[in-house]
Amino acid sequence: MSYVGVVHPIEHLRYVARAHGVDPAALVEETAHALGSLHFDPASLVVACRRIVKRHPFSGPLWWLCSNVATSSEPFEAVWELADQIRSDRTASELATALPDESKVVTIGNPSVIAAGLVRRGDVRVLALDIDHSATSFVHRLERYDVDYEPIDAGAAGTATRVADVVLLEVLAMDETRMVLPSGSSTIAAAATTWETPVWAVAGVGRRLPSACIDAMAEKCDALAAHQDPWTLDIEVVPTRLLTDVIGPQGIMPMGPPAAQAECPVAAELLRTVAM
């Protein structure tokens, strides 16, 4: 994601707010640049952060960025430090290190951090579950790096998780009790639990949030489900009790409070309703 040309910071933020289908880390970096350029108008910073998370309500890294910026005493220094943190995220490397040799792994959709970890390994086989062609970009990336993969119809989730060594779920956001995940993740997590296959949450920088943020995401999910069939949503809120472990920038940890410790404070200003 890049923004071509020199534009007013407010227009830049509007562009970021409208962006969809972008890698979360790239979106955070672009947002950080846009927020950093508001130094001439610091009063606009919190309003801008609130609008960003309103437009991207299920992006944990954006909530993390905006929460840290909104609560910082030096927000225009913090924003660049945060961008650097997500740029240097070690989660993919830690995932590559933690995977057993010659393992079979199950994934779902288009997980960017998981993809970055798998391409570092030459000995894994990926059973890539696809729902409505959501895994197309993911398998193309695996193909470019000669990673052994097989596209699997979502209807075969039970069999795939039975033969796998580990199921990998890339969380959009999480706290101690809940995860926000791409739709279909609960199916493979529950199936894996049946077969006692380990289920790892891959939680890169910015995915562990205070419970108030997850509450806001769950409420948004419920509000969307009130106006459309719940099974048509592209995200779902799933209990963390289905996990065995969490992979993050510090390595692998058993699922529990330390593994889900929030990476940012609660920014009450971001939880207020605001019109775009």
C-alpha positions as semicolon CSV with decimal commas, in nm:
position;residue;x (nm);y (nm);z (nm)
1;M;0,000;0,000;0,000
2;S;0,141;0,339;-0,092
3;Y;-0,001;0,682;-0,135
4;V;0,133;0,860;-0,440
5;G;0,178;1,234;-0,444
6;V;0,187;1,508;-0,183
7;V;-0,150;1,564;-0,022
8;H;-0,296;1,732;0,282
9;P;-0,269;1,507;0,592
10;I;-0,648;1,500;0,634
11;E;-0,689;1,372;0,278
12;H;-0,419;1,114;0,348
13;L;-0,614;0,994;0,652
14;R;-0,933;0,971;0,449
15;Y;-0,748;0,757;0,197
16;V;-0,625;0,528;0,475
17;A;-0,974;0,507;0,626
18;R;-1,117;0,389;0,293
19;A;-0,847;0,126;0,231
20;H;-0,961;-0,236;0,255
21;G;-0,800;-0,572;0,190
22;V;-0,456;-0,436;0,285
23;D;-0,195;-0,621;0,490
24;P;-0,241;-0,501;0,853
25;A;0,126;-0,413;0,900
26;A;0,128;-0,205;0,582
27;L;-0,192;-0,035;0,691
28;V;-0,039;0,054;1,029
29;E;0,269;0,203;0,863
30;E;0,058;0,411;0,626
31;T;-0,161;0,528;0,914
32;A;0,145;0,616;1,120
33;H;0,275;0,837;0,840
34;A;-0,062;1,007;0,810
35;L;-0,094;1,065;1,186
36;G;0,265;1,186;1,211
37;S;0,194;1,457;0,957
38;L;-0,073;1,605;1,187
39;H;0,193;1,769;1,408
40;F;0,071;2,109;1,286
41;D;-0,276;2,032;1,428
42;P;-0,238;1,812;1,739
43;A;-0,599;1,877;1,843
44;S;-0,709;1,666;1,545
45;L;-0,506;1,362;1,647
46;V;-0,754;1,185;1,875
47;V;-1,045;1,253;1,639
48;A;-0,840;1,110;1,353
49;C;-0,755;0,798;1,556
50;R;-1,119;0,748;1,647
51;R;-1,225;0,770;1,285
52;I;-0,958;0,526;1,173
53;V;-1,069;0,253;1,415
54;K;-1,432;0,320;1,328
55;R;-1,356;0,250;0,963
56;H;-1,139;-0,054;1,045
57;P;-1,318;-0,193;1,352
58;F;-1,161;-0,541;1,338
59;S;-0,796;-0,447;1,281
60;G;-0,613;-0,515;1,606
61;P;-0,290;-0,346;1,490
62;L;-0,478;-0,022;1,411
63;W;-0,647;-0,025;1,753
64;W;-0,302;-0,085;1,906
65;L;-0,145;0,202;1,713
66;C;-0,424;0,448;1,781
67;S;-0,460;0,351;2,148
68;N;-0,090;0,399;2,212
69;V;-0,083;0,729;2,024
70;A;-0,399;0,865;2,189
71;T;-0,267;0,794;2,539
72;S;0,095;0,902;2,484
73;S;0,235;1,223;2,633
74;E;0,451;1,253;2,318
75;P;0,223;1,115;2,045
76;F;0,424;1,242;1,749
77;E;0,735;1,064;1,873
78;A;0,539;0,753;1,972
79;V;0,382;0,711;1,628
80;W;0,720;0,658;1,460
81;E;0,838;0,421;1,733
82;L;0,520;0,216;1,691
83;A;0,563;0,201;1,314
84;D;0,915;0,070;1,369
85;Q;0,787;-0,194;1,613
86;I;0,545;-0,339;1,363
87;R;0,803;-0,317;1,085
88;S;1,049;-0,524;1,292
89;D;0,791;-0,778;1,417
90;R;0,963;-1,112;1,481
91;T;0,647;-1,322;1,495
92;A;0,698;-1,481;1,152
93;S;1,053;-1,583;1,243
94;E;0,938;-1,725;1,576
95;L;0,668;-1,926;1,399
96;A;0,922;-2,069;1,155
97;T;1,145;-2,170;1,446
98;A;0,865;-2,327;1,651
99;L;0,715;-2,548;1,378
100;P;0,810;-2,917;1,400
101;D;1,029;-3,052;1,121
102;E;0,841;-3,175;0,813
103;S;0,509;-3,086;0,968
104;K;0,165;-3,061;0,811
105;V;-0,011;-2,737;0,903
106;V;-0,369;-2,624;0,845
107;T;-0,444;-2,260;0,765
108;I;-0,753;-2,070;0,658
109;G;-0,793;-1,767;0,433
110;N;-0,509;-1,524;0,364
111;P;-0,293;-1,495;0,679
112;S;-0,005;-1,255;0,614
113;V;0,212;-1,325;0,921
114;I;0,166;-1,701;0,887
115;A;0,264;-1,678;0,521
116;A;0,582;-1,491;0,610
117;G;0,670;-1,764;0,859
118;L;0,595;-2,056;0,628
119;V;0,807;-1,923;0,342
120;R;1,106;-1,937;0,578
121;R;1,064;-2,314;0,600
122;G;1,132;-2,554;0,316
123;D;1,002;-2,868;0,482
124;V;0,638;-2,800;0,572
125;R;0,322;-2,900;0,389
126;V;0,037;-2,651;0,407
127;L;-0,326;-2,763;0,392
128;A;-0,482;-2,432;0,290
129;L;-0,854;-2,413;0,359
130;D;-1,038;-2,181;0,126
131;I;-1,373;-2,005;0,172
132;D;-1,503;-1,799;-0,122
133;H;-1,153;-1,783;-0,276
134;S;-1,014;-1,601;0,029
135;A;-0,696;-1,812;0,017
136;T;-0,606;-1,728;-0,343
137;S;-0,337;-1,468;-0,262
138;F;-0,202;-1,686;0,017
139;V;-0,146;-1,994;-0,200
140;H;0,004;-1,781;-0,477
141;R;0,258;-1,653;-0,226
142;L;0,340;-2,007;-0,114
143;E;0,377;-2,108;-0,478
144;R;0,624;-1,827;-0,547
145;Y;0,847;-1,955;-0,266
146;D;0,809;-2,324;-0,356
147;V;0,628;-2,410;-0,034
148;D;0,444;-2,741;-0,059
149;Y;0,073;-2,675;-0,030
150;E;-0,265;-2,822;-0,114
151;P;-0,585;-2,618;-0,142
152;I;-0,853;-2,781;0,072
153;D;-1,226;-2,721;0,048
154;A;-1,369;-2,593;0,376
155;G;-1,597;-2,897;0,387
156;A;-1,293;-3,116;0,452
157;A;-1,186;-2,916;0,760
158;G;-1,241;-3,212;0,994
159;T;-1,020;-3,448;0,797
160;A;-0,753;-3,183;0,740
161;T;-0,725;-3,107;1,111
162;R;-0,714;-3,477;1,196
163;V;-0,408;-3,545;0,979
164;A;-0,230;-3,218;1,060
165;D;0,045;-3,167;1,315
166;V;-0,076;-2,817;1,404
167;V;-0,354;-2,575;1,313
168;L;-0,247;-2,213;1,268
169;L;-0,495;-1,928;1,325
170;E;-0,386;-1,571;1,256
171;V;-0,575;-1,354;1,502
172;L;-0,695;-1,008;1,406
173;A;-0,714;-0,924;1,776
174;M;-0,740;-1,107;2,107
175;D;-0,767;-1,078;2,483
176;E;-0,751;-1,350;2,747
177;T;-1,089;-1,504;2,662
178;R;-1,173;-1,410;2,301
179;M;-1,016;-1,392;1,956
180;V;-1,135;-1,202;1,651
181;L;-1,063;-1,425;1,352
182;P;-1,153;-1,470;0,986
183;S;-1,482;-1,650;0,940
184;G;-1,448;-2,027;0,942
185;S;-1,171;-2,030;1,202
186;S;-1,400;-2,165;1,474
187;T;-1,476;-2,470;1,259
188;I;-1,114;-2,577;1,224
189;A;-1,031;-2,488;1,586
190;A;-1,319;-2,698;1,716
191;A;-1,237;-2,986;1,481
192;A;-0,873;-2,977;1,588
193;T;-0,977;-2,992;1,952
194;T;-1,179;-3,306;1,875
195;W;-0,870;-3,474;1,730
196;E;-0,636;-3,328;1,996
197;T;-0,441;-3,148;1,726
198;P;-0,256;-2,844;1,866
199;V;-0,409;-2,506;1,777
200;W;-0,170;-2,210;1,770
201;A;-0,284;-1,850;1,756
202;V;-0,037;-1,642;1,557
203;A;-0,055;-1,299;1,717
204;G;0,188;-1,051;1,567
205;V;0,267;-0,711;1,713
206;G;-0,049;-0,516;1,794
207;R;-0,291;-0,809;1,811
208;R;-0,319;-0,837;2,193
209;L;-0,561;-0,572;2,315
210;P;-0,743;-0,467;2,633
211;S;-1,079;-0,635;2,680
212;A;-1,260;-0,305;2,620
213;C;-1,133;-0,308;2,260
214;I;-1,246;-0,667;2,208
215;D;-1,583;-0,570;2,359
216;A;-1,613;-0,300;2,093
217;M;-1,531;-0,548;1,817
218;A;-1,780;-0,805;1,952
219;E;-2,051;-0,538;1,971
220;K;-1,977;-0,432;1,613
221;C;-1,996;-0,795;1,501
222;D;-2,332;-0,835;1,675
223;A;-2,459;-0,513;1,516
224;L;-2,363;-0,635;1,169
225;A;-2,525;-0,972;1,237
226;A;-2,849;-0,795;1,329
227;H;-2,877;-0,664;0,971
228;Q;-2,749;-0,962;0,773
229;D;-2,719;-1,337;0,811
230;P;-2,440;-1,399;1,066
231;W;-2,282;-1,667;0,846
232;T;-2,220;-1,410;0,572
233;L;-1,983;-1,206;0,791
234;D;-1,612;-1,235;0,713
235;I;-1,507;-1,230;1,081
236;E;-1,611;-1,412;1,395
237;V;-1,540;-1,392;1,768
238;V;-1,406;-1,722;1,902
239;P;-1,320;-1,831;2,260
240;T;-0,950;-1,871;2,335
241;R;-1,022;-2,196;2,521
242;L;-0,988;-2,365;2,180
243;L;-0,618;-2,269;2,171
244;T;-0,323;-2,465;2,299
245;D;-0,053;-2,201;2,236
246;V;0,012;-1,847;2,117
247;I;0,299;-1,746;1,888
248;G;0,415;-1,385;1,910
249;P;0,732;-1,179;1,877
250;Q;0,868;-1,334;2,198
251;G;0,816;-1,691;2,078
252;I;0,564;-1,961;2,167
253;M;0,372;-1,959;2,497
254;P;0,095;-2,184;2,631
255;M;-0,243;-2,013;2,610
256;G;-0,305;-1,825;2,934
257;P;-0,304;-1,470;3,075
258;P;0,068;-1,402;3,005
259;A;0,024;-1,502;2,640
260;A;-0,266;-1,258;2,597
261;Q;-0,128;-0,960;2,789
262;A;-0,245;-0,635;2,627
263;E;0,014;-0,438;2,430
264;C;-0,158;-0,102;2,478
265;P;-0,362;0,085;2,739
266;V;-0,734;0,144;2,711
267;A;-0,797;0,470;2,521
268;A;-1,149;0,565;2,625
269;E;-1,155;0,837;2,359
270;L;-1,152;0,572;2,086
271;L;-1,456;0,395;2,224
272;R;-1,689;0,689;2,174
273;T;-1,919;0,689;1,873
274;V;-1,825;0,938;1,605
275;A;-1,962;1,012;1,256
276;M;-1,720;0,986;0,965
